[in-house]
Amino acid sequence: MIEGERKMDTSWLKPITEAKYLVVDNAYRYRAILRYFYTQHERMRQYLFPEEVYAFLKQFDEFQAYTEEELQQDLEQLVKWKNLIARQETGHIRTIEEFKKKRFRYQCSPYTVEIERMIRTLEQLGDTFGGSLEKTRFDRLYASLARMESIIHDGFREKREEMNQVWEETFDYFKKIIQNSADYIAYLNGENMEERMMSDSFLVYKEQFTAYLRDFIVALQKTSMQIEKLLEDLPEDGVRRFIEEVVAYQLAIPRFEGVVFSREQLIEEKLDTWRSLNEWFLGRNGHESELSFLQKQTNEAIRRMTRVVQRLGERHHHFRSRKKDYLHLAKWFSSLETLEEAHKLSAVVFGCFHTKHIAAENDATENMYRDIWEEQPTEWLVKPRVRHYREKKKPEAMIDRRKEKEETMTAYLAAKQQEEEELAQLIDDGKIVLRELPVVASHIRKTLLGWVAKAMGREDRIVQTENGWKVKVVQREGTIILNAEDGALMMPDYEIHLLD
């Protein structure tokens, strides 16, 4: 085998015989039989006799010509496809004929139960996406993560059963958040939704939709920041120890078939699951997180609804008849006694007929309450409206600005030299540790953050600075406060290592 090749899990490649009953010629018979088995399984009745199944099917018009022999053949076929598990009944045999017939009871296989459960979900789904944006699920997820954090900080004093429950609740909330939010955003972006938005009936639901989305955004922004801070502060070794305790509890559950996966495989699987949760909230390798994408999609849905409502309003305004308005104005004008009063009413209703547009330079003041006659007069040069008119250009002398350029360059180089000296003073043992820095000048803060931003955009985190240094940015766990003359900044714990 070529070095670096990996073998795919063989379970991914095997055909699923349990799904054959959905597409064969007599699928309607097999589906009806297995749907009855599934509904009885959900009612805690696992084993059924053929007579019960036959009595159920004979209630419907589609099975009036159905015989017991056909049922027996269908049951045997479903056993071959591993949809049913047959169990011979020997406790209540009354005659030799019954014994020869090998009286069986049948039970749904686990695969069939899950297939039927999925089909029920698909039937309820219909042709449109479902989902919802439940703001309370983020609160529950945060509470579950906070419980996990307290267990880690208390030294794992809780029972393994309690830790397993916290783990299951955490990812149950997380999976529901992903599934429901993705489905609801797809529902809002669907073609059917676009058509419904363009109908007049959408105006009735517009306020409900926008209020629902706006409340979700507010709650999301409030809770997501707490979740992000908690995830950043959780130690990796503590999370791994927590996962090891959960795996130990799950392996201790007795099972007849034995352990399917090893301890190391289960730990690695749960670590991958934990990384997925982290990346969903915090992003990966400088890329945007799925949480930010969800916020953008929700905001875009609100903006789209607002635009649709505006267009609907404009359409109504365009096609609305102004006949009654004009009749009302006509009666209003006819009731006036003098032409002077009619002129005044016309000025109020229609405005000035002969307006002049006056242009001026930008405002001399930002005071919005200053009246126009308090401003200084402005001169405006009116240009002729002639096709071939061109402004006259006067020849101007070349001004020698070499001295100003040299002075500017000297000042710039001196400032850079001063900055490099200040940066050199921050170096301790070949590195700049941001958490240990004193209060720094604002230009030093901007320079350090600029290095960090450039380095985080590269995989190796190594960049060449403006002053010729080759540095590598290393991120530690937790957050720090970087104090500068222009304020304090909470940020991840970075160290800047100088390379030779």
ZAVO-700155 format. One record per residue (C-alpha): residue in one letter; x, y, z; residue number from 1. Coordinates in nm, 3 decimals, padded with zeros to 5 digits. Example, Ala and Ser with C-alpha at 12.3 -4.5 7.8 and 13.67 -1.06 7.14 Angstrom:
residues 2
{pt 'a',{01.230,-00.450,00.780},1}
{pt 's',{01.367,-00.106,00.714},2}
This chain:
residues 500
{pt 'm',{00.000,00.000,00.000},1}
{pt 'i',{00.129,00.348,-00.088},2}
{pt 'e',{00.252,00.540,00.214},3}
{pt 'g',{-00.006,00.787,00.338},4}
{pt 'e',{-00.308,00.593,00.203},5}
{pt 'r',{-00.594,00.516,00.439},6}
{pt 'k',{-00.855,00.245,00.420},7}
{pt 'm',{-01.217,00.352,00.437},8}
{pt 'd',{-01.438,00.202,00.706},9}
{pt 't',{-01.593,-00.110,00.548},10}
{pt 's',{-01.930,-00.035,00.711},11}
{pt 'w',{-01.959,00.267,00.478},12}
{pt 'l',{-01.934,00.046,00.169},13}
{pt 'k',{-02.175,-00.236,00.253},14}
{pt 'p',{-02.524,-00.227,00.095},15}
{pt 'i',{-02.809,-00.177,00.343},16}
{pt 't',{-03.043,-00.469,00.280},17}
{pt 'e',{-03.284,-00.341,00.545},18}
{pt 'a',{-03.383,-00.055,00.309},19}
{pt 'k',{-03.486,-00.282,00.017},20}
{pt 'y',{-03.850,-00.293,00.125},21}
{pt 'l',{-03.889,00.075,00.031},22}
{pt 'v',{-03.830,00.035,-00.345},23}
{pt 'v',{-03.937,-00.318,-00.450},24}
{pt 'd',{-04.257,-00.403,-00.642},25}
{pt 'n',{-04.465,-00.489,-00.335},26}
{pt 'a',{-04.332,-00.196,-00.135},27}
{pt 'y',{-04.682,-00.088,-00.029},28}
{pt 'r',{-04.737,-00.424,00.146},29}
{pt 'y',{-04.398,-00.428,00.318},30}
{pt 'r',{-04.430,-00.066,00.426},31}
{pt 'a',{-04.776,-00.120,00.575},32}
{pt 'i',{-04.655,-00.426,00.769},33}
{pt 'l',{-04.344,-00.256,00.905},34}
{pt 'r',{-04.531,00.065,00.989},35}
{pt 'y',{-04.763,-00.142,01.211},36}
{pt 'f',{-04.464,-00.311,01.374},37}
{pt 'y',{-04.305,00.031,01.431},38}
{pt 't',{-04.614,00.187,01.591},39}
{pt 'q',{-04.648,-00.112,01.823},40}
{pt 'h',{-04.278,-00.090,01.908},41}
{pt 'e',{-04.330,00.272,02.012},42}
{pt 'r',{-04.610,00.148,02.243},43}
{pt 'm',{-04.367,-00.096,02.410},44}
{pt 'r',{-04.510,-00.405,02.230},45}
{pt 'q',{-04.206,-00.567,02.072},46}
{pt 'y',{-04.330,-00.915,01.968},47}
{pt 'l',{-04.638,-00.958,01.745},48}
{pt 'f',{-04.818,-01.263,01.609},49}
{pt 'p',{-04.904,-01.284,01.237},50}
{pt 'e',{-05.274,-01.292,01.328},51}
{pt 'e',{-05.249,-00.944,01.480},52}
{pt 'v',{-05.079,-00.806,01.170},53}
{pt 'y',{-05.335,-00.971,00.941},54}
{pt 'a',{-05.628,-00.832,01.141},55}
{pt 'f',{-05.479,-00.484,01.122},56}
{pt 'l',{-05.426,-00.496,00.744},57}
{pt 'k',{-05.774,-00.632,00.669},58}
{pt 'q',{-05.928,-00.312,00.809},59}
{pt 'f',{-05.824,-00.121,00.495},60}
{pt 'd',{-05.965,-00.137,00.141},61}
{pt 'e',{-05.621,-00.188,-00.015},62}
{pt 'f',{-05.587,-00.526,00.163},63}
{pt 'q',{-05.933,-00.677,00.119},64}
{pt 'a',{-05.797,-00.941,-00.122},65}
{pt 'y',{-05.488,-01.002,00.089},66}
{pt 't',{-05.451,-01.362,00.216},67}
{pt 'e',{-05.277,-01.516,00.516},68}
{pt 'e',{-05.044,-01.707,00.282},69}
{pt 'e',{-04.931,-01.380,00.122},70}
{pt 'l',{-04.874,-01.233,00.468},71}
{pt 'q',{-04.663,-01.532,00.567},72}
{pt 'q',{-04.454,-01.496,00.251},73}
{pt 'd',{-04.408,-01.123,00.317},74}
{pt 'l',{-04.302,-01.187,00.677},75}
{pt 'e',{-04.047,-01.447,00.567},76}
{pt 'q',{-03.909,-01.206,00.307},77}
{pt 'l',{-03.876,-00.929,00.567},78}
{pt 'v',{-03.690,-01.172,00.793},79}
{pt 'k',{-03.446,-01.242,00.506},80}
{pt 'w',{-03.391,-00.867,00.462},81}
{pt 'k',{-03.327,-00.839,00.838},82}
{pt 'n',{-03.623,-00.607,00.889},83}
{pt 'l',{-03.789,-00.852,01.127},84}
{pt 'i',{-03.654,-01.094,01.385},85}
{pt 'a',{-03.849,-01.420,01.412},86}
{pt 'r',{-03.885,-01.599,01.743},87}
{pt 'q',{-04.047,-01.941,01.767},88}
{pt 'e',{-04.327,-01.963,02.023},89}
{pt 't',{-04.334,-02.300,02.208},90}
{pt 'g',{-04.511,-02.214,02.532},91}
{pt 'h',{-04.873,-02.209,02.415},92}
{pt 'i',{-04.889,-02.477,02.141},93}
{pt 'r',{-05.213,-02.674,02.168},94}
{pt 't',{-05.201,-02.909,01.867},95}
{pt 'i',{-04.944,-03.100,01.659},96}
{pt 'e',{-05.045,-02.893,01.355},97}
{pt 'e',{-04.951,-02.572,01.535},98}
{pt 'f',{-04.613,-02.723,01.626},99}
{pt 'k',{-04.552,-02.828,01.264},100}
{pt 'k',{-04.640,-02.477,01.146},101}
{pt 'k',{-04.362,-02.343,01.369},102}
{pt 'r',{-04.569,-02.071,01.527},103}
{pt 'f',{-04.357,-01.753,01.527},104}
{pt 'r',{-04.370,-01.410,01.685},105}
{pt 'y',{-04.193,-01.124,01.510},106}
{pt 'q',{-04.001,-00.821,01.630},107}
{pt 'c',{-03.874,-00.508,01.449},108}
{pt 's',{-03.496,-00.497,01.402},109}
{pt 'p',{-03.309,-00.187,01.531},110}
{pt 'y',{-03.228,-00.074,01.175},111}
{pt 't',{-03.596,-00.092,01.077},112}
{pt 'v',{-03.704,00.111,01.379},113}
{pt 'e',{-03.461,00.389,01.287},114}
{pt 'i',{-03.560,00.377,00.917},115}
{pt 'e',{-03.930,00.406,01.002},116}
{pt 'r',{-03.855,00.682,01.252},117}
{pt 'm',{-03.671,00.872,00.979},118}
{pt 'i',{-03.959,00.819,00.734},119}
{pt 'r',{-04.208,00.955,00.989},120}
{pt 't',{-03.990,01.264,01.024},121}
{pt 'l',{-03.973,01.307,00.645},122}
{pt 'e',{-04.352,01.273,00.615},123}
{pt 'q',{-04.403,01.547,00.872},124}
{pt 'l',{-04.141,01.768,00.705},125}
{pt 'g',{-04.327,01.800,00.374},126}
{pt 'd',{-04.184,02.005,00.086},127}
{pt 't',{-04.051,02.295,00.297},128}
{pt 'f',{-03.783,02.332,00.559},129}
{pt 'g',{-03.889,02.348,00.921},130}
{pt 'g',{-03.665,02.449,01.206},131}
{pt 's',{-03.678,02.741,01.445},132}
{pt 'l',{-03.456,02.999,01.609},133}
{pt 'e',{-03.499,02.916,01.978},134}
{pt 'k',{-03.313,03.176,02.182},135}
{pt 't',{-03.353,02.972,02.504},136}
{pt 'r',{-03.141,02.685,02.367},137}
{pt 'f',{-02.831,02.905,02.379},138}
{pt 'd',{-02.905,02.978,02.746},139}
{pt 'r',{-02.939,02.605,02.816},140}
{pt 'l',{-02.617,02.531,02.628},141}
{pt 'y',{-02.434,02.797,02.828},142}
{pt 'a',{-02.570,02.657,03.156},143}
{pt 's',{-02.456,02.307,03.057},144}
{pt 'l',{-02.108,02.431,02.960},145}
{pt 'a',{-02.085,02.627,03.286},146}
{pt 'r',{-02.171,02.307,03.474},147}
{pt 'm',{-01.893,02.129,03.284},148}
{pt 'e',{-01.649,02.409,03.372},149}
{pt 's',{-01.735,02.388,03.744},150}
{pt 'i',{-01.678,02.010,03.744},151}
{pt 'i',{-01.333,02.060,03.588},152}
{pt 'h',{-01.235,02.337,03.831},153}
{pt 'd',{-01.358,02.136,04.133},154}
{pt 'g',{-01.123,01.851,04.048},155}
{pt 'f',{-01.377,01.603,03.902},156}
{pt 'r',{-01.549,01.529,04.233},157}
{pt 'e',{-01.881,01.452,04.066},158}
{pt 'k',{-01.981,01.098,03.976},159}
{pt 'r',{-01.909,00.975,03.625},160}
{pt 'e',{-02.281,00.932,03.568},161}
{pt 'e',{-02.333,01.304,03.633},162}
{pt 'm',{-02.047,01.394,03.395},163}
{pt 'n',{-02.193,01.174,03.123},164}
{pt 'q',{-02.532,01.342,03.165},165}
{pt 'v',{-02.375,01.690,03.136},166}
{pt 'w',{-02.189,01.581,02.820},167}
{pt 'e',{-02.504,01.435,02.660},168}
{pt 'e',{-02.712,01.745,02.746},169}
{pt 't',{-02.445,01.979,02.609},170}
{pt 'f',{-02.430,01.816,02.267},171}
{pt 'd',{-02.803,01.753,02.255},172}
{pt 'y',{-02.859,02.129,02.284},173}
{pt 'f',{-02.576,02.197,02.037},174}
{pt 'k',{-02.712,01.956,01.773},175}
{pt 'k',{-03.062,02.103,01.804},176}
{pt 'i',{-02.922,02.455,01.765},177}
{pt 'i',{-02.736,02.358,01.446},178}
{pt 'q',{-03.020,02.158,01.292},179}
{pt 'n',{-03.307,02.395,01.374},180}
{pt 's',{-03.122,02.716,01.288},181}
{pt 'a',{-02.992,02.575,00.957},182}
{pt 'd',{-03.340,02.450,00.861},183}
{pt 'y',{-03.508,02.780,00.953},184}
{pt 'i',{-03.256,02.990,00.759},185}
{pt 'a',{-03.306,02.758,00.460},186}
{pt 'y',{-03.683,02.805,00.505},187}
{pt 'l',{-03.645,03.184,00.496},188}
{pt 'n',{-03.418,03.164,00.188},189}
{pt 'g',{-03.637,02.917,-00.001},190}
{pt 'e',{-03.813,02.997,-00.329},191}
{pt 'n',{-04.157,02.943,-00.175},192}
{pt 'm',{-04.078,03.202,00.091},193}
{pt 'e',{-03.985,03.458,-00.174},194}
{pt 'e',{-04.322,03.406,-00.345},195}
{pt 'r',{-04.512,03.434,-00.016},196}
{pt 'm',{-04.330,03.755,00.074},197}
{pt 'm',{-04.449,03.917,-00.250},198}
{pt 's',{-04.815,03.850,-00.163},199}
{pt 'd',{-05.027,04.109,00.018},200}
{pt 's',{-05.105,03.863,00.297},201}
{pt 'f',{-04.739,03.876,00.405},202}
{pt 'l',{-04.792,04.225,00.548},203}
{pt 'v',{-05.000,04.070,00.828},204}
{pt 'y',{-04.709,03.846,00.939},205}
{pt 'k',{-04.427,04.092,00.874},206}
{pt 'e',{-04.419,04.229,01.229},207}
{pt 'q',{-04.428,03.878,01.378},208}
{pt 'f',{-04.138,03.762,01.160},209}
{pt 't',{-03.918,04.064,01.224},210}
{pt 'a',{-03.989,04.067,01.599},211}
{pt 'y',{-03.909,03.694,01.616},212}
{pt 'l',{-03.579,03.738,01.431},213}
{pt 'r',{-03.487,04.055,01.621},214}
{pt 'd',{-03.545,03.892,01.961},215}
{pt 'f',{-03.332,03.597,01.852},216}
{pt 'i',{-03.046,03.825,01.745},217}
{pt 'v',{-03.052,04.018,02.075},218}
{pt 'a',{-03.051,03.699,02.283},219}
{pt 'l',{-02.787,03.541,02.059},220}
{pt 'q',{-02.547,03.833,02.092},221}
{pt 'k',{-02.592,03.837,02.468},222}
{pt 't',{-02.541,03.464,02.529},223}
{pt 's',{-02.289,03.387,02.253},224}
{pt 'm',{-02.030,03.622,02.404},225}
{pt 'q',{-02.058,03.436,02.736},226}
{pt 'i',{-02.021,03.100,02.559},227}
{pt 'e',{-01.717,03.221,02.359},228}
{pt 'k',{-01.547,03.350,02.675},229}
{pt 'l',{-01.617,03.022,02.857},230}
{pt 'l',{-01.482,02.810,02.569},231}
{pt 'e',{-01.165,03.020,02.549},232}
{pt 'd',{-01.101,02.982,02.923},233}
{pt 'l',{-01.159,02.605,02.943},234}
{pt 'p',{-00.820,02.426,02.969},235}
{pt 'e',{-00.753,02.159,02.705},236}
{pt 'd',{-00.617,01.909,02.957},237}
{pt 'g',{-00.928,01.957,03.172},238}
{pt 'v',{-01.158,01.890,02.876},239}
{pt 'r',{-00.961,01.577,02.784},240}
{pt 'r',{-00.982,01.449,03.143},241}
{pt 'f',{-01.359,01.516,03.140},242}
{pt 'i',{-01.395,01.318,02.814},243}
{pt 'e',{-01.192,01.030,02.959},244}
{pt 'e',{-01.430,01.013,03.256},245}
{pt 'v',{-01.732,01.010,03.021},246}
{pt 'v',{-01.580,00.732,02.809},247}
{pt 'a',{-01.498,00.530,03.122},248}
{pt 'y',{-01.864,00.553,03.229},249}
{pt 'q',{-01.993,00.450,02.885},250}
{pt 'l',{-01.754,00.153,02.865},251}
{pt 'a',{-01.875,00.036,03.208},252}
{pt 'i',{-02.230,-00.012,03.075},253}
{pt 'p',{-02.275,-00.393,03.028},254}
{pt 'r',{-02.350,-00.507,02.673},255}
{pt 'f',{-02.381,-00.860,02.534},256}
{pt 'e',{-02.208,-00.781,02.206},257}
{pt 'g',{-01.902,-00.643,02.381},258}
{pt 'v',{-01.717,-00.320,02.307},259}
{pt 'v',{-01.746,-00.207,01.944},260}
{pt 'f',{-01.483,00.071,01.970},261}
{pt 's',{-01.170,00.088,02.181},262}
{pt 'r',{-01.119,00.343,02.458},263}
{pt 'e',{-00.877,00.546,02.245},264}
{pt 'q',{-01.120,00.554,01.950},265}
{pt 'l',{-01.405,00.677,02.170},266}
{pt 'i',{-01.186,00.948,02.326},267}
{pt 'e',{-01.068,01.068,01.984},268}
{pt 'e',{-01.426,01.069,01.852},269}
{pt 'k',{-01.546,01.285,02.142},270}
{pt 'l',{-01.246,01.517,02.108},271}
{pt 'd',{-01.344,01.572,01.743},272}
{pt 't',{-01.699,01.648,01.857},273}
{pt 'w',{-01.568,01.900,02.109},274}
{pt 'r',{-01.350,02.065,01.843},275}
{pt 's',{-01.658,02.102,01.622},276}
{pt 'l',{-01.840,02.288,01.900},277}
{pt 'n',{-01.537,02.516,01.954},278}
{pt 'e',{-01.501,02.593,01.585},279}
{pt 'w',{-01.875,02.664,01.549},280}
{pt 'f',{-01.848,02.944,01.806},281}
{pt 'l',{-01.485,03.059,01.774},282}
{pt 'g',{-01.396,02.984,01.411},283}
{pt 'r',{-01.090,02.800,01.283},284}
{pt 'n',{-00.751,02.926,01.162},285}
{pt 'g',{-00.873,03.284,01.140},286}
{pt 'h',{-01.185,03.195,00.937},287}
{pt 'e',{-01.530,03.324,01.023},288}
{pt 's',{-01.725,03.114,01.272},289}
{pt 'e',{-02.060,02.955,01.191},290}
{pt 'l',{-02.209,03.167,01.470},291}
{pt 's',{-02.111,03.487,01.286},292}
{pt 'f',{-02.254,03.343,00.965},293}
{pt 'l',{-02.584,03.270,01.143},294}
{pt 'q',{-02.600,03.628,01.272},295}
{pt 'k',{-02.537,03.766,00.922},296}
{pt 'q',{-02.801,03.541,00.769},297}
{pt 't',{-03.060,03.645,01.028},298}
{pt 'n',{-02.983,04.015,00.982},299}
{pt 'e',{-03.005,03.971,00.604},300}
{pt 'a',{-03.348,03.805,00.645},301}
{pt 'i',{-03.470,04.108,00.844},302}
{pt 'r',{-03.337,04.348,00.579},303}
{pt 'r',{-03.494,04.145,00.298},304}
{pt 'm',{-03.834,04.150,00.469},305}
{pt 't',{-03.810,04.525,00.520},306}
{pt 'r',{-03.727,04.577,00.150},307}
{pt 'v',{-04.020,04.357,00.044},308}
{pt 'v',{-04.262,04.548,00.265},309}
{pt 'q',{-04.131,04.877,00.125},310}
{pt 'r',{-04.183,04.755,-00.233},311}
{pt 'l',{-04.535,04.636,-00.150},312}
{pt 'g',{-04.614,04.975,00.001},313}
{pt 'e',{-04.482,05.154,-00.308},314}
{pt 'r',{-04.688,04.928,-00.532},315}
{pt 'h',{-05.005,05.002,-00.335},316}
{pt 'h',{-04.927,05.372,-00.344},317}
{pt 'h',{-04.867,05.364,-00.720},318}
{pt 'f',{-05.195,05.193,-00.808},319}
{pt 'r',{-05.412,05.370,-00.552},320}
{pt 's',{-05.662,05.610,-00.705},321}
{pt 'r',{-05.617,05.978,-00.609},322}
{pt 'k',{-05.965,06.075,-00.728},323}
{pt 'k',{-06.107,06.123,-00.377},324}
{pt 'd',{-05.803,06.328,-00.275},325}
{pt 'y',{-05.841,06.562,-00.570},326}
{pt 'l',{-06.217,06.603,-00.510},327}
{pt 'h',{-06.149,06.691,-00.148},328}
{pt 'l',{-05.891,06.953,-00.252},329}
{pt 'a',{-06.128,07.094,-00.514},330}
{pt 'k',{-06.402,07.143,-00.251},331}
{pt 'w',{-06.144,07.299,-00.023},332}
{pt 'f',{-06.037,07.553,-00.286},333}
{pt 's',{-06.396,07.630,-00.389},334}
{pt 's',{-06.487,07.713,-00.030},335}
{pt 'l',{-06.229,07.995,-00.013},336}
{pt 'e',{-06.352,08.352,-00.064},337}
{pt 't',{-06.045,08.534,-00.195},338}
{pt 'l',{-05.764,08.460,-00.441},339}
{pt 'e',{-05.507,08.545,-00.171},340}
{pt 'e',{-05.635,08.261,00.049},341}
{pt 'a',{-05.624,08.025,-00.251},342}
{pt 'h',{-05.259,08.121,-00.313},343}
{pt 'k',{-05.173,08.045,00.050},344}
{pt 'l',{-05.349,07.707,00.039},345}
{pt 's',{-05.173,07.623,-00.289},346}
{pt 'a',{-04.837,07.706,-00.134},347}
{pt 'v',{-04.908,07.469,00.155},348}
{pt 'v',{-05.045,07.184,-00.059},349}
{pt 'f',{-04.829,07.202,-00.374},350}
{pt 'g',{-04.528,07.406,-00.264},351}
{pt 'c',{-04.349,07.662,-00.480},352}
{pt 'f',{-04.404,07.632,-00.856},353}
{pt 'h',{-04.087,07.818,-00.960},354}
{pt 't',{-03.809,07.700,-00.733},355}
{pt 'k',{-03.441,07.790,-00.758},356}
{pt 'h',{-03.173,07.543,-00.652},357}
{pt 'i',{-02.890,07.713,-00.465},358}
{pt 'a',{-02.557,07.533,-00.431},359}
{pt 'a',{-02.285,07.620,-00.182},360}
{pt 'e',{-01.972,07.477,-00.028},361}
{pt 'n',{-01.977,07.247,00.274},362}
{pt 'd',{-02.122,07.375,00.598},363}
{pt 'a',{-01.894,07.605,00.793},364}
{pt 't',{-02.034,07.466,01.117},365}
{pt 'e',{-02.172,07.134,01.239},366}
{pt 'n',{-02.437,07.306,01.453},367}
{pt 'm',{-02.765,07.170,01.316},368}
{pt 'y',{-02.967,07.441,01.493},369}
{pt 'r',{-02.787,07.732,01.322},370}
{pt 'd',{-03.013,07.924,01.082},371}
{pt 'i',{-02.914,07.983,00.721},372}
{pt 'w',{-02.909,08.364,00.752},373}
{pt 'e',{-02.650,08.332,01.029},374}
{pt 'e',{-02.403,08.179,00.782},375}
{pt 'q',{-02.146,08.383,00.591},376}
{pt 'p',{-02.228,08.441,00.221},377}
{pt 't',{-02.056,08.214,-00.029},378}
{pt 'e',{-01.942,08.303,-00.379},379}
{pt 'w',{-02.026,08.051,-00.651},380}
{pt 'l',{-01.866,08.066,-00.993},381}
{pt 'v',{-02.124,07.992,-01.264},382}
{pt 'k',{-01.978,07.819,-01.568},383}
{pt 'p',{-02.125,07.871,-01.917},384}
{pt 'r',{-02.336,07.585,-02.052},385}
{pt 'v',{-02.154,07.568,-02.384},386}
{pt 'r',{-02.049,07.238,-02.539},387}
{pt 'h',{-01.695,07.342,-02.628},388}
{pt 'y',{-01.628,07.552,-02.318},389}
{pt 'r',{-01.302,07.477,-02.139},390}
{pt 'e',{-01.155,07.644,-01.836},391}
{pt 'k',{-00.846,07.852,-01.899},392}
{pt 'k',{-00.536,07.719,-01.735},393}
{pt 'k',{-00.266,07.957,-01.625},394}
{pt 'p',{00.095,07.837,-01.645},395}
{pt 'e',{00.237,07.784,-01.300},396}
{pt 'a',{00.600,07.763,-01.193},397}
{pt 'm',{00.749,07.442,-01.057},398}
{pt 'i',{00.807,07.479,-00.685},399}
{pt 'd',{01.113,07.307,-00.540},400}
{pt 'r',{00.997,07.110,-00.234},401}
{pt 'r',{01.309,06.898,-00.183},402}
{pt 'k',{01.382,07.062,00.152},403}
{pt 'e',{01.032,06.983,00.288},404}
{pt 'k',{01.061,06.623,00.161},405}
{pt 'e',{01.398,06.577,00.329},406}
{pt 'e',{01.268,06.720,00.656},407}
{pt 't',{00.962,06.493,00.642},408}
{pt 'm',{01.178,06.188,00.565},409}
{pt 't',{01.420,06.273,00.848},410}
{pt 'a',{01.133,06.311,01.096},411}
{pt 'y',{00.979,05.981,00.977},412}
{pt 'l',{01.308,05.788,01.010},413}
{pt 'a',{01.368,05.939,01.355},414}
{pt 'a',{01.020,05.830,01.467},415}
{pt 'k',{01.082,05.478,01.332},416}
{pt 'q',{01.419,05.463,01.508},417}
{pt 'q',{01.256,05.575,01.833},418}
{pt 'e',{00.983,05.313,01.789},419}
{pt 'e',{01.240,05.037,01.725},420}
{pt 'e',{01.428,05.135,02.042},421}
{pt 'e',{01.105,05.126,02.244},422}
{pt 'l',{01.021,04.783,02.101},423}
{pt 'a',{01.371,04.655,02.179},424}
{pt 'q',{01.321,04.755,02.543},425}
{pt 'l',{01.015,04.527,02.558},426}
{pt 'i',{01.216,04.218,02.450},427}
{pt 'd',{01.293,03.978,02.733},428}
{pt 'd',{01.480,03.654,02.663},429}
{pt 'g',{01.421,03.680,02.289},430}
{pt 'k',{01.046,03.737,02.307},431}
{pt 'i',{00.779,03.997,02.384},432}
{pt 'v',{00.521,03.859,02.630},433}
{pt 'l',{00.212,04.080,02.600},434}
{pt 'r',{00.069,03.983,02.939},435}
{pt 'e',{00.386,04.107,03.113},436}
{pt 'l',{00.408,04.445,02.938},437}
{pt 'p',{00.369,04.773,03.128},438}
{pt 'v',{00.149,05.054,02.997},439}
{pt 'v',{00.266,05.108,02.638},440}
{pt 'a',{00.225,05.399,02.399},441}
{pt 's',{-00.061,05.387,02.151},442}
{pt 'h',{00.171,05.358,01.848},443}
{pt 'i',{00.350,05.062,02.013},444}
{pt 'r',{00.015,04.893,02.074},445}
{pt 'k',{-00.082,04.942,01.708},446}
{pt 't',{00.252,04.798,01.591},447}
{pt 'l',{00.226,04.488,01.813},448}
{pt 'l',{-00.135,04.421,01.713},449}
{pt 'g',{-00.038,04.469,01.348},450}
{pt 'w',{00.227,04.197,01.382},451}
{pt 'v',{-00.025,03.965,01.547},452}
{pt 'a',{-00.285,04.027,01.274},453}
{pt 'k',{-00.035,03.954,00.994},454}
{pt 'a',{00.095,03.639,01.166},455}
{pt 'm',{-00.253,03.496,01.232},456}
{pt 'g',{-00.319,03.507,00.860},457}
{pt 'r',{-00.036,03.259,00.795},458}
{pt 'e',{-00.023,02.891,00.885},459}
{pt 'd',{00.328,02.904,01.034},460}
{pt 'r',{00.248,03.231,01.223},461}
{pt 'i',{00.583,03.379,01.103},462}
{pt 'v',{00.610,03.728,00.947},463}
{pt 'q',{00.877,03.983,00.853},464}
{pt 't',{00.824,04.319,01.026},465}
{pt 'e',{00.883,04.667,00.882},466}
{pt 'n',{01.210,04.707,01.073},467}
{pt 'g',{01.350,04.378,00.937},468}
{pt 'w',{01.276,04.150,01.234},469}
{pt 'k',{01.154,03.797,01.172},470}
{pt 'v',{00.898,03.709,01.440},471}
{pt 'k',{00.666,03.421,01.526},472}
{pt 'v',{00.340,03.470,01.716},473}
{pt 'v',{00.249,03.200,01.972},474}
{pt 'q',{-00.097,03.187,02.132},475}
{pt 'r',{-00.134,03.065,02.489},476}
{pt 'e',{-00.452,02.963,02.672},477}
{pt 'g',{-00.683,03.222,02.825},478}
{pt 't',{-00.712,03.598,02.782},479}
{pt 'i',{-00.510,03.900,02.900},480}
{pt 'i',{-00.547,04.276,02.940},481}
{pt 'l',{-00.311,04.486,02.726},482}
{pt 'n',{-00.279,04.830,02.888},483}
{pt 'a',{-00.197,05.125,02.663},484}
{pt 'e',{-00.204,05.502,02.700},485}
{pt 'd',{-00.530,05.518,02.505},486}
{pt 'g',{-00.711,05.242,02.700},487}
{pt 'a',{-00.716,04.875,02.801},488}
{pt 'l',{-00.781,04.589,02.556},489}
{pt 'm',{-00.899,04.237,02.647},490}
{pt 'm',{-00.744,03.995,02.398},491}
{pt 'p',{-00.604,03.639,02.365},492}
{pt 'd',{-00.273,03.563,02.537},493}
{pt 'y',{-00.008,03.610,02.264},494}
{pt 'e',{00.370,03.596,02.276},495}
{pt 'i',{00.595,03.738,01.999},496}
{pt 'h',{00.915,03.534,01.957},497}
{pt 'l',{01.209,03.685,01.767},498}
{pt 'l',{01.373,03.443,01.522},499}
{pt 'd',{01.734,03.458,01.401},500}
